[in-house]
Amino acid sequence: YSRQAAELFTGSAAICEASLSAILLYDGDAAVPEGFFPMCYPSEHIDGQHIPNCSLWFLLNACDSVRCGGLRKYRERLKEKAYGVLKALSAYENADGLLEDVDGWIFIEWSDARKYTKGINFPLNMLYRKTLIAISEAYQDEKLRKKAEQLGKKIEKLSYNGEFFEDHRMRDESGESMLCGHISEVCQYYAFFSGIANKEKYPVLYDTLIERFGVFRDEKTCYPNVAKANIITGMLMRLDILNEYGEYERVLRECKEMFGGMAARTDTLWEHLRPTASCDHAISSYAAVAIIRALNGIKR
């Protein structure tokens, strides 16, 4: 999302190319598990924590750049690094090919979804699937594409409960994986963002997301069993999904509600819906992209 905003504001992909190529220069250190990318090179988390799914987000951006003709100088290095990440993650694949009990800080977003990461976390696996597709498209790897297709089917079978996609499964004493009853709004957005769900396949869930969820929802009275999403990453995914389906007026209303008060109060856009952490975050700049798309009727 930050990448799209940077290109919108500067009219060029140069900043993004520089950032992506800098990370590709990384050659390993003790702070980052073997095979993964650093979260922010050359700096790193002050507490030494590592978010493994940051490598997946990085690959989504980098592979998209390669697919569109960018990062020419680093194309082969990216390929080597990308398959290194997949090799590192393969150690956590269970018999179904799903990632399970991945080490590190599994950051889904700043909501109760962060509490539902043990065992088989489905937002993580949805992102994994989307990353497999991105790598397969960048490097014409049919084997990876088929793996992503099978992974998507497994996620649907094991996560969808007939109404919502649940966030995770954990194993009982017999070793059988069981749904835990934990449901977050952002998990539904991950399902649509990753391509596992769409309006045609899940029309009732789509209507629920569009009409009942979002920044205006009072989670105490409307689906109190579903953890409300926060800006990073759920609400930004929501704006993306709304634009994809032509819900342009809704995008503009929700952006005004979500970001208008922030801009008036601090001249910045925040990391959370409330001023409880950094009140200036690069990812929230995607609001500008969402607004431009909505005003001009731009879909994919």
C-alpha positions as a Markdown table, in Angstrom:
| # | Residue | x | y | z |
|---|---|---|---|---|
| 1 | Tyr | 0.0 | 0.0 | 0.0 |
| 2 | Ser | 2.8 | 2.4 | 0.8 |
| 3 | Arg | 4.3 | 1.6 | -2.6 |
| 4 | Gln | 1.2 | 2.7 | -4.5 |
| 5 | Ala | 1.0 | 5.9 | -2.4 |
| 6 | Ala | 4.6 | 6.7 | -3.1 |
| 7 | Glu | 4.1 | 6.3 | -6.8 |
| 8 | Leu | 1.0 | 8.4 | -6.7 |
| 9 | Phe | 2.7 | 11.3 | -4.9 |
| 10 | Thr | 6.0 | 11.3 | -6.8 |
| 11 | Gly | 4.8 | 10.2 | -10.2 |
| 12 | Ser | 7.6 | 7.6 | -10.2 |
| 13 | Ala | 8.5 | 4.2 | -8.9 |
| 14 | Ala | 12.1 | 5.4 | -8.1 |
| 15 | Ile | 11.6 | 5.6 | -4.3 |
| 16 | Cys | 10.1 | 2.2 | -4.2 |
| 17 | Glu | 12.7 | 0.6 | -6.4 |
| 18 | Ala | 15.4 | 2.1 | -4.2 |
| 19 | Ser | 13.7 | 0.7 | -1.0 |
| 20 | Leu | 13.2 | -2.7 | -2.5 |
| 21 | Ser | 16.8 | -2.9 | -3.9 |
| 22 | Ala | 18.2 | -1.9 | -0.6 |
| 23 | Ile | 16.5 | -4.8 | 1.1 |
| 24 | Leu | 17.8 | -7.1 | -1.6 |
| 25 | Leu | 21.4 | -6.0 | -0.6 |
| 26 | Tyr | 20.8 | -7.5 | 2.8 |
| 27 | Asp | 23.1 | -10.5 | 3.4 |
| 28 | Gly | 22.0 | -11.8 | 6.8 |
| 29 | Asp | 22.6 | -11.1 | 10.4 |
| 30 | Ala | 21.7 | -12.6 | 13.8 |
| 31 | Ala | 18.6 | -10.4 | 14.2 |
| 32 | Val | 16.8 | -12.1 | 11.3 |
| 33 | Pro | 16.1 | -15.8 | 11.0 |
| 34 | Glu | 17.9 | -17.5 | 8.2 |
| 35 | Gly | 16.1 | -17.3 | 4.8 |
| 36 | Phe | 13.9 | -14.3 | 5.8 |
| 37 | Phe | 14.1 | -10.6 | 4.8 |
| 38 | Pro | 14.7 | -7.9 | 7.4 |
| 39 | Met | 11.6 | -5.9 | 8.3 |
| 40 | Cys | 13.4 | -2.5 | 7.6 |
| 41 | Tyr | 16.9 | -2.6 | 6.3 |
| 42 | Pro | 19.4 | -1.5 | 7.4 |
| 43 | Ser | 17.6 | -0.7 | 10.7 |
| 44 | Glu | 15.8 | -3.4 | 12.7 |
| 45 | His | 13.3 | -3.7 | 15.5 |
| 46 | Ile | 14.7 | -2.2 | 18.7 |
| 47 | Asp | 13.5 | -5.3 | 20.7 |
| 48 | Gly | 15.0 | -7.8 | 18.3 |
| 49 | Gln | 11.6 | -9.1 | 17.4 |
| 50 | His | 11.0 | -10.4 | 13.9 |
| 51 | Ile | 7.8 | -10.5 | 11.9 |
| 52 | Pro | 8.1 | -13.4 | 9.4 |
| 53 | Asn | 5.1 | -12.3 | 7.3 |
| 54 | Cys | 6.9 | -9.0 | 6.6 |
| 55 | Ser | 8.9 | -11.1 | 4.1 |
| 56 | Leu | 5.7 | -12.1 | 2.4 |
| 57 | Trp | 4.5 | -8.4 | 2.1 |
| 58 | Phe | 8.0 | -7.5 | 0.7 |
| 59 | Leu | 7.7 | -10.3 | -1.9 |
| 60 | Leu | 4.3 | -9.2 | -3.0 |
| 61 | Asn | 5.7 | -5.7 | -3.8 |
| 62 | Ala | 9.0 | -6.9 | -5.3 |
| 63 | Cys | 7.4 | -9.6 | -7.5 |
| 64 | Asp | 4.8 | -7.1 | -8.7 |
| 65 | Ser | 7.7 | -4.8 | -9.6 |
| 66 | Val | 9.5 | -7.5 | -11.5 |
| 67 | Arg | 6.3 | -8.5 | -13.3 |
| 68 | Cys | 5.8 | -4.9 | -14.5 |
| 69 | Gly | 9.4 | -4.7 | -15.7 |
| 70 | Gly | 11.1 | -3.1 | -12.6 |
| 71 | Leu | 14.1 | -4.3 | -10.6 |
| 72 | Arg | 15.7 | -5.6 | -13.7 |
| 73 | Lys | 19.2 | -5.4 | -12.1 |
| 74 | Tyr | 18.0 | -7.4 | -9.2 |
| 75 | Arg | 15.7 | -9.9 | -10.9 |
| 76 | Glu | 17.8 | -13.0 | -10.3 |
| 77 | Arg | 18.8 | -12.0 | -6.8 |
| 78 | Leu | 15.2 | -11.5 | -5.9 |
| 79 | Lys | 14.4 | -14.9 | -7.3 |
| 80 | Glu | 17.1 | -16.5 | -5.2 |
| 81 | Lys | 15.9 | -14.7 | -2.1 |
| 82 | Ala | 12.2 | -15.4 | -2.8 |
| 83 | Tyr | 12.8 | -19.1 | -3.0 |
| 84 | Gly | 14.9 | -18.9 | 0.1 |
| 85 | Val | 11.9 | -17.5 | 2.0 |
| 86 | Leu | 9.7 | -20.3 | 0.7 |
| 87 | Lys | 12.3 | -22.8 | 1.8 |
| 88 | Ala | 12.4 | -21.3 | 5.3 |
| 89 | Leu | 8.6 | -21.3 | 5.5 |
| 90 | Ser | 8.4 | -24.9 | 4.3 |
| 91 | Ala | 9.7 | -26.0 | 7.6 |
| 92 | Tyr | 6.4 | -24.9 | 9.1 |
| 93 | Glu | 4.1 | -26.6 | 6.6 |
| 94 | Asn | 1.9 | -29.3 | 8.0 |
| 95 | Ala | 0.4 | -32.3 | 6.1 |
| 96 | Asp | -2.1 | -30.0 | 4.4 |
| 97 | Gly | 0.5 | -27.6 | 3.2 |
| 98 | Leu | -0.6 | -25.0 | 5.6 |
| 99 | Leu | 1.8 | -22.9 | 7.8 |
| 100 | Glu | 1.4 | -23.9 | 11.4 |
| 101 | Asp | 3.1 | -22.5 | 14.6 |
| 102 | Val | 5.4 | -20.2 | 12.7 |
| 103 | Asp | 8.1 | -18.8 | 15.0 |
| 104 | Gly | 8.3 | -15.1 | 15.5 |
| 105 | Trp | 5.8 | -12.3 | 15.9 |
| 106 | Ile | 2.9 | -13.1 | 13.5 |
| 107 | Phe | 1.5 | -9.6 | 13.0 |
| 108 | Ile | -2.0 | -9.7 | 11.4 |
| 109 | Glu | -3.1 | -6.2 | 12.5 |
| 110 | Trp | -3.7 | -4.0 | 15.5 |
| 111 | Ser | -6.9 | -5.6 | 16.6 |
| 112 | Asp | -8.0 | -8.7 | 18.6 |
| 113 | Ala | -6.9 | -10.7 | 15.5 |
| 114 | Arg | -3.4 | -10.4 | 17.0 |
| 115 | Lys | -4.6 | -12.8 | 19.8 |
| 116 | Tyr | -5.6 | -15.5 | 17.4 |
| 117 | Thr | -2.3 | -16.4 | 15.8 |
| 118 | Lys | -1.4 | -19.7 | 17.5 |
| 119 | Gly | -1.7 | -22.9 | 15.6 |
| 120 | Ile | -2.9 | -22.6 | 12.0 |
| 121 | Asn | -3.4 | -18.9 | 11.4 |
| 122 | Phe | -5.6 | -18.4 | 8.3 |
| 123 | Pro | -4.8 | -14.7 | 7.5 |
| 124 | Leu | -1.1 | -15.7 | 7.5 |
| 125 | Asn | -1.9 | -18.6 | 5.2 |
| 126 | Met | -4.0 | -16.4 | 2.9 |
| 127 | Leu | -1.1 | -14.0 | 2.6 |
| 128 | Tyr | 1.2 | -17.0 | 1.9 |
| 129 | Arg | -1.1 | -18.1 | -0.9 |
| 130 | Lys | -1.2 | -14.7 | -2.5 |
| 131 | Thr | 2.6 | -14.5 | -2.3 |
| 132 | Leu | 3.0 | -17.9 | -4.0 |
| 133 | Ile | 0.9 | -16.6 | -6.8 |
| 134 | Ala | 3.0 | -13.4 | -7.1 |
| 135 | Ile | 6.2 | -15.4 | -7.3 |
| 136 | Ser | 4.7 | -17.8 | -9.8 |
| 137 | Glu | 3.7 | -14.9 | -12.1 |
| 138 | Ala | 7.0 | -13.1 | -11.8 |
| 139 | Tyr | 9.0 | -16.3 | -12.6 |
| 140 | Gln | 6.5 | -18.3 | -14.6 |
| 141 | Asp | 6.5 | -21.1 | -12.0 |
| 142 | Glu | 3.5 | -23.4 | -12.8 |
| 143 | Lys | 4.4 | -25.6 | -9.8 |
| 144 | Leu | 4.0 | -22.7 | -7.4 |
| 145 | Arg | 0.7 | -21.7 | -9.0 |
| 146 | Lys | -0.7 | -25.1 | -8.5 |
| 147 | Lys | 0.5 | -25.2 | -4.9 |
| 148 | Ala | -1.3 | -21.9 | -4.3 |
| 149 | Glu | -4.5 | -23.3 | -5.8 |
| 150 | Gln | -4.4 | -26.3 | -3.5 |
| 151 | Leu | -3.6 | -24.1 | -0.5 |
| 152 | Gly | -6.6 | -22.0 | -1.3 |
| 153 | Lys | -8.9 | -25.0 | -1.3 |
| 154 | Lys | -7.6 | -26.2 | 2.0 |
| 155 | Ile | -8.0 | -22.8 | 3.6 |
| 156 | Glu | -11.7 | -22.6 | 2.5 |
| 157 | Lys | -12.4 | -26.1 | 3.8 |
| 158 | Leu | -10.7 | -25.6 | 7.1 |
| 159 | Ser | -11.5 | -22.0 | 7.9 |
| 160 | Tyr | -15.0 | -21.2 | 6.6 |
| 161 | Asn | -17.7 | -22.0 | 9.1 |
| 162 | Gly | -20.7 | -21.4 | 6.9 |
| 163 | Glu | -20.9 | -17.7 | 7.8 |
| 164 | Phe | -17.4 | -16.4 | 8.3 |
| 165 | Phe | -13.8 | -17.4 | 7.8 |
| 166 | Glu | -12.4 | -18.1 | 11.3 |
| 167 | Asp | -9.0 | -16.9 | 12.2 |
| 168 | His | -7.2 | -20.1 | 13.4 |
| 169 | Arg | -7.3 | -23.8 | 14.3 |
| 170 | Met | -5.5 | -25.4 | 17.2 |
| 171 | Arg | -4.9 | -29.0 | 17.9 |
| 172 | Asp | -6.7 | -31.0 | 20.7 |
| 173 | Glu | -5.1 | -33.7 | 22.8 |
| 174 | Ser | -5.4 | -36.2 | 20.1 |
| 175 | Gly | -3.6 | -34.0 | 17.6 |
| 176 | Glu | -6.7 | -33.1 | 15.6 |
| 177 | Ser | -7.0 | -29.5 | 14.5 |
| 178 | Met | -10.1 | -27.7 | 15.6 |
| 179 | Leu | -11.6 | -24.3 | 14.9 |
| 180 | Cys | -11.4 | -22.1 | 18.0 |
| 181 | Gly | -14.5 | -19.9 | 17.4 |
| 182 | His | -12.3 | -16.8 | 17.0 |
| 183 | Ile | -13.5 | -14.5 | 14.2 |
| 184 | Ser | -12.1 | -11.2 | 13.1 |
| 185 | Glu | -13.2 | -8.7 | 10.6 |
| 186 | Val | -9.8 | -8.5 | 9.1 |
| 187 | Cys | -9.7 | -12.2 | 8.4 |
| 188 | Gln | -12.6 | -11.7 | 6.0 |
| 189 | Tyr | -10.7 | -9.0 | 4.3 |
| 190 | Tyr | -7.7 | -11.2 | 4.0 |
| 191 | Ala | -9.9 | -13.8 | 2.3 |
| 192 | Phe | -11.1 | -11.3 | -0.4 |
| 193 | Phe | -7.6 | -9.7 | -0.7 |
| 194 | Ser | -6.0 | -13.0 | -1.3 |
| 195 | Gly | -8.5 | -14.1 | -3.9 |
| 196 | Ile | -9.9 | -17.0 | -1.9 |
| 197 | Ala | -13.2 | -15.3 | -1.6 |
| 198 | Asn | -15.1 | -13.0 | -4.0 |
| 199 | Lys | -18.5 | -11.5 | -4.4 |
| 200 | Glu | -19.8 | -14.2 | -6.8 |
| 201 | Lys | -18.6 | -17.1 | -4.6 |
| 202 | Tyr | -19.6 | -15.7 | -1.2 |
| 203 | Pro | -22.4 | -13.2 | -1.9 |
| 204 | Val | -23.9 | -13.3 | 1.6 |
| 205 | Leu | -20.5 | -12.7 | 3.2 |
| 206 | Tyr | -19.8 | -9.9 | 0.7 |
| 207 | Asp | -23.0 | -8.2 | 1.6 |
| 208 | Thr | -22.3 | -8.5 | 5.3 |
| 209 | Leu | -18.8 | -7.0 | 4.8 |
| 210 | Ile | -20.1 | -4.1 | 2.7 |
| 211 | Glu | -23.3 | -3.2 | 4.6 |
| 212 | Arg | -22.5 | -4.2 | 8.2 |
| 213 | Phe | -18.7 | -3.9 | 8.7 |
| 214 | Gly | -16.3 | -1.0 | 8.3 |
| 215 | Val | -15.5 | 2.1 | 10.2 |
| 216 | Phe | -19.1 | 2.9 | 11.0 |
| 217 | Arg | -19.8 | -0.4 | 12.8 |
| 218 | Asp | -20.6 | -0.5 | 16.5 |
| 219 | Glu | -19.0 | -3.8 | 17.4 |
| 220 | Lys | -20.9 | -3.9 | 20.7 |
| 221 | Thr | -24.3 | -4.2 | 18.9 |
| 222 | Cys | -23.4 | -5.4 | 15.4 |
| 223 | Tyr | -21.7 | -8.8 | 15.3 |
| 224 | Pro | -20.1 | -8.5 | 18.8 |
| 225 | Asn | -18.5 | -11.9 | 18.2 |
| 226 | Val | -16.4 | -10.5 | 15.3 |
| 227 | Ala | -13.3 | -8.4 | 16.3 |
| 228 | Lys | -13.4 | -5.0 | 14.6 |
| 229 | Ala | -10.7 | -4.2 | 12.2 |
| 230 | Asn | -8.1 | -1.5 | 12.6 |
| 231 | Ile | -6.4 | 0.7 | 9.9 |
| 232 | Ile | -3.4 | -1.5 | 9.5 |
| 233 | Thr | -4.2 | -3.7 | 7.7 |
| 234 | Gly | -8.0 | -4.4 | 7.7 |
| 235 | Met | -9.5 | -1.0 | 6.9 |
| 236 | Leu | -7.0 | -0.4 | 4.1 |
| 237 | Met | -7.8 | -3.8 | 2.6 |
| 238 | Arg | -11.4 | -2.9 | 2.9 |
| 239 | Leu | -10.9 | 0.3 | 0.9 |
| 240 | Asp | -9.1 | -1.7 | -1.7 |
| 241 | Ile | -11.9 | -4.3 | -1.9 |
| 242 | Leu | -14.6 | -1.6 | -2.1 |
| 243 | Asn | -12.9 | 0.1 | -5.0 |
| 244 | Glu | -12.5 | -3.3 | -6.8 |
| 245 | Tyr | -16.3 | -3.8 | -6.7 |
| 246 | Gly | -17.1 | -0.2 | -7.6 |
| 247 | Glu | -18.3 | 1.0 | -4.2 |
| 248 | Tyr | -16.8 | 4.4 | -4.8 |
| 249 | Glu | -19.2 | 6.5 | -2.8 |
| 250 | Arg | -18.8 | 4.3 | 0.1 |
| 251 | Val | -15.0 | 4.6 | -0.1 |
| 252 | Leu | -15.3 | 8.4 | 0.0 |
| 253 | Arg | -17.6 | 8.3 | 3.0 |
| 254 | Glu | -15.5 | 5.9 | 4.9 |
| 255 | Cys | -12.2 | 7.8 | 4.2 |
| 256 | Lys | -13.8 | 11.0 | 5.4 |
| 257 | Glu | -15.0 | 9.3 | 8.6 |
| 258 | Met | -11.8 | 7.4 | 9.2 |
| 259 | Phe | -9.1 | 9.9 | 8.2 |
| 260 | Gly | -10.8 | 13.4 | 8.3 |
| 261 | Gly | -10.5 | 13.8 | 12.1 |
| 262 | Met | -6.9 | 12.7 | 12.0 |
| 263 | Ala | -6.0 | 15.2 | 9.3 |
| 264 | Ala | -7.8 | 18.0 | 11.1 |
| 265 | Arg | -6.2 | 17.2 | 14.5 |
| 266 | Thr | -2.5 | 16.4 | 13.6 |
| 267 | Asp | -2.2 | 17.0 | 9.8 |
| 268 | Thr | -1.2 | 13.4 | 9.6 |
| 269 | Leu | -2.8 | 10.0 | 9.2 |
| 270 | Trp | -2.5 | 7.5 | 12.0 |
| 271 | Glu | -1.5 | 3.9 | 12.6 |
| 272 | His | -4.7 | 3.2 | 14.6 |
| 273 | Leu | -8.3 | 4.4 | 14.5 |
| 274 | Arg | -7.5 | 6.1 | 17.8 |
| 275 | Pro | -4.4 | 8.1 | 18.9 |
| 276 | Thr | -3.0 | 5.2 | 20.9 |
| 277 | Ala | 0.3 | 4.7 | 19.0 |
| 278 | Ser | 2.2 | 6.5 | 16.2 |
| 279 | Cys | 0.0 | 9.3 | 14.8 |
| 280 | Asp | 1.9 | 9.3 | 11.6 |
| 281 | His | 2.3 | 6.2 | 9.5 |
| 282 | Ala | 3.4 | 5.7 | 5.9 |
| 283 | Ile | 0.9 | 2.9 | 5.2 |
| 284 | Ser | -2.0 | 5.1 | 6.0 |
| 285 | Ser | -1.0 | 7.3 | 3.0 |
| 286 | Tyr | -2.8 | 4.7 | 0.9 |
| 287 | Ala | -5.9 | 6.7 | 1.7 |
| 288 | Ala | -4.9 | 9.1 | -1.1 |
| 289 | Val | -4.8 | 6.2 | -3.5 |
| 290 | Ala | -8.2 | 4.9 | -2.4 |
| 291 | Ile | -9.7 | 8.4 | -2.8 |
| 292 | Ile | -8.2 | 9.0 | -6.3 |
| 293 | Arg | -9.4 | 5.5 | -7.4 |
| 294 | Ala | -12.9 | 6.2 | -6.1 |
| 295 | Leu | -13.1 | 9.7 | -7.7 |
| 296 | Asn | -12.0 | 8.4 | -11.0 |
| 297 | Gly | -13.7 | 5.0 | -11.0 |
| 298 | Ile | -10.4 | 3.0 | -11.2 |
| 299 | Lys | -10.7 | -0.7 | -10.4 |
| 300 | Arg | -7.7 | -3.1 | -10.8 |
